[in-house]
C-alpha cells in the first residue's frame, strides 16, 4: 500500500520536477548565449540593475517585461535574473514592480556611459520651484512612460490650486508624448494653459523616418481614454494623436519656439518667437537632443548634409553616407539600403554598435552580407566635398564617392538653455 501511495503521488512530482529542471537549464543556456552575443551593448535609457544577493531567480521579472516575447531582454544566468540584452531594454519598469524580493533598481546610465539628467523631485519639479520636467528630457524615452509623466506632472501642478490675477496656470513647452498628455490633462482640469511647440505634433515621433515601427504600451490619457497600441507605425500613431487633438479641441501653438524663461514675482515670463506669456508654472516636455551633434569638419555646411532621415525613398539611386552608431543611424542606413539601387556607407568611430538594439544590428549585418551596405568601424569623417567624402580608417584617409550625408550622432542636451533658467543637471553613471 505504501509503495502504491509513493508511486501514485511521488511519480508525478518527480516528473514535474524533472520537467522544470530541464526547462530551467534550457532557459539558462539560452540566456547565457544571448548575453554573450550582445556583448558590450549598453542600455539606451532607464534600465534595471539586479542585485544577485537578493534575487531568488524566480523569473517574475521575465514574465512581467512587455518586451520579453519579442526581444528576450531579461534572462536567468547562474540561477539569478540578469539583463541579457541591454540594447533592447526601453525602460518599462514592470520588472521592478513584479520582483517579490525588491532585488531590482531602475537606473540611468552605466559605468562606461554617463547620462545627463535634470534633477527633479518625485512630483517632477526641477531645482527651480515652479518649473517641471517630464518625458524625454528627464530620461523617459518610452512613449507610455512619457505620456504618464506628462499627466502626473500636470496633476501635481493642478493640486497647488489656481493662479491669481492674469497669470496663466501653466505653459507647456513641447507637444511630444509628454506634452500632448499634459495638454489634455490641463484641458480636462479646466486650467488656463498654453502649449508651445516649435515644430509639429508628436515631437520626437514626428522626426522618425517614414514607416518606422514604434514600440509603446497601453496608457490612459485624459479625454481620450486608453491608448492600446503596442507596435504601430509612426504615421498611424501620429494620425491617432491628430484625431484626438481634433475631437478634444485641445489647442497647441505650432511653429512657436521658446527663447527664454525668466522669473518674476509669483511666476515666470515665457518669451517665444511670437509672444510672451506670464504664468505661475512651466512644464518642459522637450526632447533631450536639443541641437543635433555636429561633426565639426570642413564642408559640413553643404546642402547635402542633414541630421535626420525622413523618407528613405528620396535617396534611391544615390551614394549615401550615414554617420553614427546608435539606433537612429543604423535604422537610417538599413532603410536606405533596403530601398535598393545606390550605395550606402555607415561610418562609426567605435569598435562595435554597442548602443543599438539587436534587431537593428541584424538589419545592418544582413545588408552588409548582401553587399548593399558597407560598414566602416573605427572611422572618422575628415572632410565633406560636393561629390565625395574623406574618411579616416585604419590610419589612412580614403575618398568615398558621395551624394548625401546623414549625421545621426545624437544631440546635445540643451544644457545652456537649462543653465540660463537655473536648472541643475547631474550625470548619472548607473545610478537612480
N, C-alpha and C positions, 0 to 999 in steps of 0.2 A: 504493500500500500504506500509506504514512504517513497519507494522507488518510483511508482507511478505519479505520485504527487510532485516529486522533483522533476520528473520528465515533462509533466503537463505544464507546470508553472516555470520551471527553470529553463527549459529549452528555448521558448520564445524570448526570454530575457537575454540568453546568451546570443541568439541570432540577432536580436535588436542591437546589442552591444557591438557585435562584430560588424554589422552594417554601419553603425555610427562611426566606429573607429576607421573603417575603410574609407568612408565618405570624408572624414576629417583629414586623413592622410592625403587624399586626392586634393582637397581644398588647400592644405598647407603646401603641397608640391606646386600647385598652380600659382599660389600666391608668391612663392619664392621665385618662380620663373618670371612672373610679371615684374616683380621688384628688381630682378637682375636686368631685365630687358629695358626698363625705364631708366635705369642707371642714375644719373645725377639730375634728373628732372626736378624742377623747382615749382612749387605751387604758385599760382598767379595771384591769389587773393587770400582771403580768410581761409584758414585750414586747421585741421585738428592735429594736436600733439598728444600722443597716448603714453601714459605713464605705465611702463611694464611692471612696476612694482605693485600697482593697484589693479591692473587689468586681469580679469579671470578667464579671458578667452572665450566668453560665451557666444560671441558673434552677433549680439543685439545691434551693434553699430552697423554691421554689414547689411542686416535686414532693413534698417531704417534709412540708409543712404539712398536717395532717389536716383542717383546716377549709377548705382551698382549693377543694375540689369544690363546696361549698355557698355559700361567702361571699366567695371571692377576697380573702383578707386581704393577700397579697403580690402584687406585680406587677413589671414591668420598665418603668422610666421613664428615658429618655435613656441607654439602654444599661446601666443598673445596677438591681439589685434595690431595691425600696422597699416600705415598709409603707404600702399604699394605702388600707386600710380598718381603721384602728386600733381602732374600736369593737367589731369582731368578733374581735379577737385575744384569745385566752384563755390564753396563756402555755404552750402545749405545749412549746416549746423545741426541737422537732425541727429547725427551720430552722438553728439554730446548729450542731447536730451534723452536718448534711448539708453545710454550707458547706466546700468544699475548700480555701479560702484563709483561713479564720478571720477573715472580714470582719464577723461578726455577734456582737454583745454583747447579753446579756439584762439589762434594767434595770427598775427600779421608778420610777414617777412620770414627770413631764416638767418642762420649764422652767416651764410655766404652772401645773402641778398637782402639788403635793408629796404624797407618800405616807409616812405614819409606819410605820416598820418596826423591830421589836425587833432589836437586834444579836445575831447568833448565829454560832457557829463552823461550819466545814464539817460537824461532827458534830451540828449543831442545838442545841448547848449555848449558853445565854444568857450574859450577863455575870455571872450568879450561878452559880458552879460547882455542878452537880448539878441545875439546873433547865433543862429543854429545851423547845423550842418547835417545833411542826410544824403544817402546814396553813394555814388562812386567816389566823390571827393573824400568821404570818410572811410573808404576802403571796401565798400559793399558793391562789388561788381555784378552780383547775381540780380536779375530783374526782380524776382519775387522779394528779395531782401530789401532792395531799393524802394519798391512800392510800399512795403510795410514800414520802413523807416520814415518815408515821407508822411505817411498817415500818422504815425506815432508822434513825430516831431510837432505837427500842427496841433494835435490833441493836447500836447504839453503846453504849447503856446496859448491855446484857447482856454486852458484851465486857469490861466492867470487873469482872466477877465478881459473886458473890452478896453480899448484905448480911449483916452479922453480927448475932447475937442475935435480938431480937424485931422488928427493923426490917423493914419491907416492902422489897422490891427497888424498887418503883415505885408511885406513884399517878398515874393518868392522869386529867386533868381535861377532860371533853368526850367525847361519843360521836358526833361527826360523822364524816365520811370518814376523817380522820387519826386520831381517837381510836379508831374501830372497828378500823381496820387495826392500830393499836398494841396494842389489847387482844388481838387474835387472835395477834399476833406474840409477846406476852408469854406467852400461854397455851401456844403451841406450844413456847416455850423453857423452860417449867417455872418461870417466875418467880413470886414471891409479889407479886401485883399487885392493886390495887383501882382500878376505873374509876368515876368520879362524873360524872353528867350531870344538869343542873338541869331539863331538860325531857324530851325523848324521843329515841329512836334516830334518827340522821340529822342532828342539829344543824341547820345552815342549810338542808339539803334538806327537813327536816321543816317548816320555816317557809315553803316555797314555796307559791304558790297551787295549789289543786286542779287537776290535769290539766296542770300546767306541763311542757313538754318540757325534759329535762335532757340537756345535751351532756357527754359524757365520752369516754373512750378505754380500750382494753383495759389491764388491770392485773392483776398477780398478787398475791394476798393469802394469807398462811399459813392452812392448814387449810381453805381454800375453793377455792384454785386460781385459774384465770384468770377474771376478770370481763370479759366480751367485749361489753359494751354500748358503743354509740357515740351513739345517740339513743334515749332512752326517756322515760317519764313519771315524775313524782315518785312516784306510787303504785307503779309496777312496781319502781322501784329500792328503795324502802323495803321492799316485800314481799320482795325478794331478800335484803336485809340481815336482815330478821326471820327468814327461813328459815335463813340462815347462823348467826344467833345461836342458834336452837333446835338445829340439827344439831351445832354445835361445843360447845355448853354454856358458852360464854363468859358470864361474869356481869358485869352492869352495874347499878350502883345508880342508879336513876332518881329524879327529883324530889329530888335531893340537891345543894344549891348549895354551892360552896366560898366561904367567907367570908374566910379568912385563911391565909397560908402564912408560917411563921416558922422561922428557923434554930434548930437545936440541935446539940449535939456529934455529929458523924458523920452528920448528915442534916437533916430538916425535920419540923415538925409541921404537918399539913394539917387545919385546922378547917373542918368543914362544918356545914350546918344540922341535921345529925343526930348527928354523932360527930366524933372526931378520930383522925387516923392518923399514926403515926410511920413515916417512910420515908427511905431513903437518897437516892432521886431522884424528881423530879416532871417529868411531861411535860404542858405546857399545849397542849391541842389545841382551844382555844376559838375562837369566831368573832371577827372583827375589830370587829364592830359594838358589842359591849358593850351599852350602853343606847341606845335609839333617839334620834336627834337630834330635839329638840322645837322647836316654832315660837316658844314663849315669848310667846304672845299671850293676851289675856283670853278665857275660855271654852274653853280647850284641855282643861280638866278635865271637860268634859261627857261623858256616857257614849257619845255618838255618835262620839267621836274615837278612832280606833285607829291602830296603827302598822304593820300588815301585813295583807295580803289573804289570806284562807284559801280562801273559796269565793265566786266572783262571783255565784252564784245567790241568795245571801242579800240582794243589793242590787237584785234585779229590781223594777222599778217605782219605784225611789227616785231622788231627786236627790242625786248623789254628787259630792263634791269630792275630787280626788286632788292631793296637793302633792308636787312633786319633779320632777327632770329626768333621773334615771338609769333603768336598765333596769327596776328593780322598780316605779317609778312608772308608766312607760309600759306595762308589762305589765298592771298593775292597772287602769289607765284603759281600755285597749283591751279587756281581758277583760270588764269590766263593760259597756262599750258594746256588745260583741258579744252579750251576753245578751239585749238587746232593749229593752223598754219602760223609760222613765225618761230622765233627762238626766245627762250626765257632763261635768264641767268639770275640765280638767287645768291647774293653775297652776304656773308655774316662774319663778323670779327671773331666769334667764338669757335670752339672746337666741336661743339655739338648743339643741337637745338633743344637744350635742356629746359627751356621755358615754355615750350609748346606742347599742346595736347597730343596724345598718341595718334589720334585719327588724322591730324594734320601732318605729323611726321610721316605717317604711312602714305598719304597722298603725294608728298614730295618724293619719297623713295620710289613709288610706282611711276611717277612722271619721269624721274631720272633713269629708271630702268628702261623705259620706253623711248628714251632719247628725245623727249620733248622739253627737257629742262636740264640745265647744268647747275650744280651746287658748288660754290666757292666758299669753303670754310676757311677760317683764319685769314680773312682777306679784308682789305680796306679800299674804299674808293678814294683816289687821289685827285682826279680831275674829271670834269664833265665837259665835253665838247659837243658841238651840234650833231655830229654823226658818229661819235664814238665816246667811250668812257675808259679812263685809265684806272686799272685796279691792281693794287699791290697784293701779290700772293706768293707765298714761299720765298720771300725776299726779292722777288722780281716783279716788275711792273709790266702788265700786259694791256694792250689796247683792244677793247671789245667793241665790235660794231653795235650801234645803238640808236633807236628811235625815241625811246621814252624811258624815264626813270621814276620809279615809285619808291619813296623813302618811307618805310614803315618801322622806324626806330623808336617808336613810343613817343611820349610827350613829356614836356617839362611841367611839373606841378606848378600851378600859379602861385608860387611862394611869395613873389614880390607883392602881388595883389593881397594875399593873406597877411603879409607882414605890414603893409600900409594900414590895414584895418586894425592890426594889433593881435591877430590870432596866432597862438603858439602852435608849432608843428614839432612832432617828435619822430625820430627814425626808429622803427621797430625792427629788431633782429630776432624774430621768433618769439615775440612777447605779446602779451594780451593788449 
